[in-house]
Structures are given as structure tokens and as C-alpha cells.
Amino acid sequence: MVKSPYSKDFKLGILGGGQLGRMLQQEAPNLDIRIAALDPDPEAPCAKMVPNFVHGSFQDFKTVVDFGSDCDLVTVEIEAVNIAALYELEKRGVSVFPQPRVIEIIQDKGLQKQFFHDHGIPTAPFELIASKAELESKTHLLPIAQKLRKGGYDGRGVSIIRSSEDLAKAFDAPSVLEQFVPFEKELSVIVARNGSGETKTFPVVELEFNPEANLVELLFAPAEISPDLEQRAAEIATKTIEAFDMVGILAVEMFLTRDGEILVNEVAPRPHNSGHQTIEANVTSQYAQHLRAILNFPLGDTALIRPAAMVNLLGEPGHTGTVHYEGLEEALALSGVYVHLYGKTYTKPFRKMGHVTITGNNSAEVREKAATIKNLITVKAN
């Protein structure tokens, strides 16, 4: 059992000090939980907010073990952590949620896809390859999405191979070849599960991606899908977290195909970009829910209070340097607009610098305001 979080010396350690850790830290005082964070960037978003901030690599075995040994419970805000160190912490009696065995599978997109296949979780047909040469012998499969098995993040590590001419941009590394699926919408469901096995899903959201950077640019809640599809997506997300026997919060990204099928694209075992809007738009935020899950508290009500949209604030192409935001004051003058800046000093093209949540009386209203915000705020360099 985890030591009571109300013990005066209880400490929750977060591997990763980025914006997800920062927003988790902002939620923790409501439960009087003391946070520590580890990050390789001395100016990471958490560095300014977490009293127990440790500068160091979450991929270094000794650094992670030393950091985690001083905590009662360790969680992650990024998957690219040292798994051997997490297993060592478990041996030493430190609780680690989500569990290392779950993170280990999710770190490797090949293992992740095979897990979906083995547990009857619907996903696009795929093959595993070891090199670019192997891909060149499989041109009959085109068009495909090639995904690096390890190291991909925020749109990096994915290459769309539509024809033989695209093979020049293929990765020469172990990869997943995923059948290119014509889809109508990209969806996401955040699902939580605590140590007692209680699960709850947040309402399905709809994602729109930046085509150049291949990362989320806009999000709409609720997704404009039928009640039957909403139920099906929630069932798939619940089945997925239960198959992992995971404790924590899991973002399940999905494709809605043109023939009405829902396929799991990939998952993230942590708070996620597709759940930022829950801070203002839902009864319980994804960050509060993650804390409840890993502490084995009852899970919170996930109901949507009002329709919402979320706009990612991304660094403008061609701008690298000290960040300068344009249009913030005009945006803050609008009703139902909530700006979240992540405290990053430097911007670069497509770097996530913040987000804006927009709430309104109906989906049409929030979509209109989201379009306004997207054109109003720009992230540039001085």
C-alpha cells in the first residue's frame, strides 16, 4: 500500500518537468500533496513551480534511482524514461504508477501494436521491419505510415510513404509499417483506472492536426459523433486500460474510419494534450483524475460542463529565440477564453509553448471562437 499522502513526509515524484508536470503540480496542492520533479532542462516549466525540482536526466539509471528512492510514489509525464531504474525502484518498495511493465510496452510502438493485436483491441493492420532495406521490399503495401518503434514524440518519428518516390525519406531503423487508413476523424478518449480497478472515461474529443508538424493544433469537446460511436470509443478505451491492468491515466488516440469503424492509433500512459481542456470544461480535470488514480482514491466525475475547444500555441515557423506572444491581451478580453502559458523562455518552430481553452454555450460558438483565437495569438521570437 502507498503511504498516506497526508503523511507530512509523503512525496510524489514526477519523471519529467515539462508542461504536463507543471499542470499536475498546479493540481497537487488541492490534495496537499508535495511534489518533486526531475528534468534534464534546468529551465523546464516545472523548475519555476516545483520546490523539489531536480536537474538531471530521467533516462540515466542512477539519477532516476536516486531521485525515486527519496519518494513514496513515482509517476511519469513522458514515456522516454529509464525502465530498468523503475523496476529497481519497485524492488526497493517505491510505488510506480503507471507500472514499469506498462511503460515498457508503450515505449516501443512495435510492442504496443502487437499488444493491441494480442488483446483484440481494434487497430490498423501492420508489419514490423528492422531497416529501410526491408521496407524497400514491401512496396506492395503502399501507402503506409512508417513509425519508429522507439523515440518518436510530438509528430516526430512518423513518415508517410505514399509511393516509391517517398522511400528516400523513410527511416532506416526498426519501425512499424501501418496500413494507411482513410479516416473521417481523429478522436481521443482519456480513461483512468485506480488500484481498486475502478475505471472512468472522459467524453470523446475530436482532434485536428497541423499537417506540417503532425501534432495536435485544435481540439473540440465533445466530438461530433453519434451516441453509438461515443459509447464504442469509451468501451475500447476501457478495454485497453484493463488489458494493460494499468493504474493511472491513459490517453487512447483513435481513428474513425470512413466505414464507421474505430481503430486505436496509439496510447500514452500519462496526462495528454487531448485532455488539457478538462481543466475548465469538465467536473474533474485529467490532472486531478491522474492523482486520484495513482493514489487509489475514488475517481472523479468526468462529465463535460460546457462545450469546449482547445488551441495549441505553437512556435511560428521561422522564429527561434526568446519568446514573444502577440494577441494575448485581445484574447484575454474575450469571454470563456482561458490562456495557459507553459513558462518556456525560448521558442522554436512548432514547439508547444502553451494552450488556450475556449468554452461556450454550444459547439458552433466554441468552433467560431477557436478560429478567432488561432488567428489572433501568435508565438514569435524577439
N, C-alpha and C positions, 0 to 999 in steps of 0.2 A: 504493500500500500504506500501511496505517496504521503509524505509528511504533510500535516495540515498546513495549507497556505497561510493560515492565520497565526502560525508559529512566528515569533518575531525574527527568527533567523532563516525563514524559508526563502529560497532564491530560485527563480526561474531563469534559466539561461537560454538565450536565443543565438543560434549559429547563423550569422548574417545580421548586418546592421543597416540594411537599406530601408526603403520606404515602407516595406511590409512590416519590418521590425519596429519602425517608428510608429506606425499606426497601432500595432499591437501594444506598444509601450503606452500610447495615449489612452488605451482602454484599461490597462492593468490597475491604475490607481483606484478605479471604481470598486475593485475587489481587494484593495490594499495589498497588492502583490508587488514584491520587489523584483526588479528585472535586471539582468546582466546581458550584455550583447558582445559578440566577438565579430570583428570585421577587419579585413586587410587594409581598408582605406581609413586613414586617421581622420578624414573629414566626411565619413559616411553619415547619412541622415541621422542615425541613432547617436552619433558621437556628441551631438549638442543636447540630447534629451535624456539619455540613459546615464544615471550617476555611475553605474558599474560598467562602463564601456572599456573593452579590452581591445587594443590594437594588435592584430595577429591574424594568421591565415586559418580559415576554417577547413582547409584541405591538408594541413600539417598534423600528423598523428599526435605528436607530443603537445602541441599547442591546444588542440581540441581536448585531449585527455586532462591536461592541467586546468583548462577553463571549466570543463564539465564536472570535474571532481569537487569543485567548490560550489556546485549547485545541487539542488534536490531533484530538479526536473529539467530536462533539456528538450528544446524543440527547435525547429528549423524555419527559416524564411526563404531558403534557397536549397535546391536539391544537391548542388555540387559540393558536398561536404565529405569528409573522410569517414567512410563507412567502418573501417577497422577500428577507428577511435570510438565510434558509437557503440560497437559491440563490446569494446573494452569497458566503457562506462557502465553498460548494463551489467557486466560481470562484477563491477565494483559496487553495485547496488543503486546506481543512479537511474531513475526512471527516464526513458527516452521515448517521446511520442511526437510524431508518428514513429513506429518501431523501425529499427535499422533494416530489418529484412524487407520492409515495405519500400523504404527509400532506395535500397539497393536494386530492387526490380525496376523502379520508376526511373532511376538514373540512366538505365540502358533501354533505349527505345525498342531494341530488339526483344529483350526480355519482357518489356511491357506489352508489346503486341502479342507475343507468344502467350503471356498470361491471359490476355483477353480471349484469345482463341481457345485456350485450355479450359476456361471457365464459362464458355458460352456467352460472352459479352460481345454484342454485335460490333464489328469493326470492318474496315475495308480489307479486301484480300491483299496479301503482302508476301514478299520473299526477303530473305536475309542474304546479303552479299558481303564479301571481305574486301573487295577492291574495285577500282574503276574498270579494270580489265574484265572482271566478271560481269559488270553492268553492260559492257560493250557486246557481250554475247547474248544479251537479253533484250535486244531492241524490239522484239516482237511484243513486249509488254507495254511499250509506249502508247499513250502518255502516262508517266508515273511521277510521283513525288518521291525524291530521294531524301532521306533524313539520316543524318549522322546518328549512330547509335548512342554516342556519348558527346557531351559538350555543347549541344545546341541550346540556345536560350534566346528569348525575345525575338523570334524570327530568324536568328542565325542558325546555320546548320541544316537549312532546308533548301533544296534546289528542285525546281520544276523542270522535268525533262520531257518536252513535248515531241521532239523529233530527233533524228540522228545528229542534226546540226547543233543541238543543245548539249551533246555529250562533252564538248570542250569545257563546259562549266560544271561538270559532275565532280563530286568529291572522290578522292582516291583514299578511301578509308572504310572500315566496317560500317555498313549502312542498312537501313530498311528501305526496300522498294515497295511503295504503297500504290495500289491501283488508283489512278486519278478518278475521283468520284464527282460526277456532276451534281451539285447540290443547290438547293434553293436558299438555305440559310445556314449560318454557323451559330450554334447555340452553346450555352454553358449552364451547368447546374452545380451549385455548391452544396455539398452534402457533408453532414457532421455525424460522428459516432463517438460516444463516450465509452469508458471502460466497462460499463454495465451492459453495453450492447444497444443502448437507445440510439436511434438514428432520426435525423430530420433533414429535409431538403429545403433549400430556398427556392422561390419561384424561378422558373426558367427565364434566362435573359437571352437577348439576341445581340450578336456581335457584328461589327463592321470593321474590316481590317484595312490598314494603309497598304496599298498594293506595292509600293516601293520598298517599305521596311518590313512587310509581312508581320506586323504586330497590331494589336487592337487600337483603333482610333476612336471608335464610338461604340456605345453600348446602350441598349434600350430594355427597360424593365416595366411591364412584363413583355416577353416575346409575343409577337403577333402570330400565334399558332392556335390550333383548335384545343379544346379541353382534353380530347383523347390523346393528342400528341404531348401535351403538358404532362399528363399522367404517365405516359410511356417513358418520357425522358426522366421523370423523377424515379420511376421504377428501375431504370437502367443504372442511374447514379447510385441508388441504394444497393442494388445487386453488386455493383463494383466495389463499394467500400466494404461491404460484408464479405465479398470474396477475398479481399486483402486481409480481413479480420483486423482492420486498422482502427486506431484511436487517434482522433484529430479531425481536421477538416480537409476535404478532398474536392478540388475543382475538376469537374468532368466536362471536357470540351467535346462537342458533338457536331456532326453534320446532319442536316435534314435533307435527304436526297429528293430528287425531283419526283420519285415514285412514292414518297411519303415514308421512307424507311429512316430510322435514326441509327447512326453509326457513331461509336466512340472514336474520336480522333486521338486524344492523349489526355493524361491526367497530371495534376500537380498536387502533392501532399502537403498543402500549406494554404494560408490565405492567398488570394489570387486577384489579378487585375479585374477579373469579371465579377468581383464581389465588392469593389470599392463603394459602389452606390448604396450598399446596405447600411452605411453609417447614418445616412439621413433618411433613406427610403423604407427601411424595414424596422420592425419592432426590435429585433436583435441584430446587431451588426455581425459580419463574418468574424471580426476580431474578438468580440465578446464570446461568440459561439466557439471559436477555437480554444479560448481559455477555459470555457465550461467543459469542453470535451476532454482536454488533456488533464484537467483536474478532477474528472469524473463527477462533475456537478450535473444537475438536470439541464438538458438543453433548452435554449430559449425559443420563444415564438418567432418564427421566420416570416410571418405574414408581411406582405407589402402594404405600407401605409398609404402611399400615393404613387402614381406612375412616375417613373424617373428615367433620366438619361445620364450617361457619364461620358465626358470628353477627356481623352488623354492629352496632356500638354507635352508635346514632343518638341525637341530641339529642331529649329528650322534648318533645312539643307543649306549648306554654305556658311553656317555660323558655328564657330568653335571659339570658346573663351569664356570670360566672366559673364554670367548670365544677366540678361536684362529682359524684363517682361513688359510687353506693350498691351494695352487694353484692359488691364486688371481693374482699374477704378471704374471704368464703364461697365464691366461685367458685374462687379460687386453692387452696382446701383440697381441691378435687376432683381425682382422678387423671385425667390425659390432657387437662387444660384449660390452654391457653396464651393469656395475655392480651397484646394488643398495643395500647398507647395511643399516639396519634399526636403528643402534645405540644402540642395545641391548647389555649390558655388559655381561650377563650370558646366557649360552646355556644349553639346556637340550634336551633329545631325541625328535626329530621331531618338536621342536619349530621353527617357521618361523623366520629366522634371516636375510633374505634378498632375493633378486631375481636377476636373470640375464636375460636381454633381448638380443636376438640374431636376427639380420636382415641379409638378403641375397637376392640374385637375384631370387631364386626360392625356392619352398618348400623342395625339396630334399637337397639343400645346407643347409638350416636352420635346418633341422632334423639331418643332419650329425654333424653340429657344436653343436647342443644342446646335442647330445650324448657325444661329446667330453667334453663339459663344465660340464655335470652331473658327469662324471668320474674324472674330473680334480680338481674341488673345493670341499673341504670337510670342515665341520664345527665341530671343536673339542674343547675340554676344555684343558686349560693349566694344 
